[in-house]
Amino acid sequence: VRSYEMGVLFDKINPEKIAESLNSMISDRKGLLNYKKNGRKASITSFFWEKQFANYPWKPL
C-alpha cells in the first residue's frame, strides 16, 4: 500500500482513527483517483499471476 501509494493503512484497534482516515479519503476526490490509478498500475506491473508465481517450481492451474 505504501510503496505503491494506493491507499492508507489503519490502526486496527482504533475505530476513531479508522473513521478519520476514511473520512479524509472520501473528502479527497483527487487523492482517491490517484490511489485508483496507482492501484491499477501496480496490478498490471507487479501483482499479476505469472509474476507472483514465477519462482515456484510448479505451474498454477
N, C-alpha and C positions, 0 to 999 in steps of 0.2 A: 504494500500500500504506500509506504513512504517513498521507497526508491523509484516507483513509477508515478508518484504524485497522482493517485487515482482514488483518493478517499481519505478518511480520517480513522484513527484508532480511538477506542473508548476505554475508560477505566471501568471494567466490568462490574464493579461493586459500588459505583457512584451514580445513581439514577439522575441526579441533578446535572452532573457533568455530561452525561449522555444526552439529556434533553437539551442542554445548552449547545452542544456540538451539532446536534441535528437541526435545531432552530437556526443556527448560524449557517449551516449548509443550505437549508431551504431558502433563506433570505438572500443568498448569493447566487443568482442565476448564472452569471458569468463563470463563477467557480465550479458550479455543477456541470456546466458544459465542458469545462476544462477537464474535470475528473472523467467525464464520459469519453472525451477524445483520448485522453491518456490511457484509460482502461481498454479501449478498443485497440489502440496501438500496441499495448503490451500483450493483448491476446493474440494479435497477428504475429508479433515478432518473438515472443518468449513463451507463451503459455499454450502452445498448440501440441496436440497429441504426439506427433513424431519427435519433436524436440524433448518433451518431457520423458519419453521412454527410449531415447536414443542410446543410452548407456546400459540398458537392460539386455541380458543375453537372449531373451525371448521376445517374440513379436506379439503385440496386442491383437486381439481378435477384431 
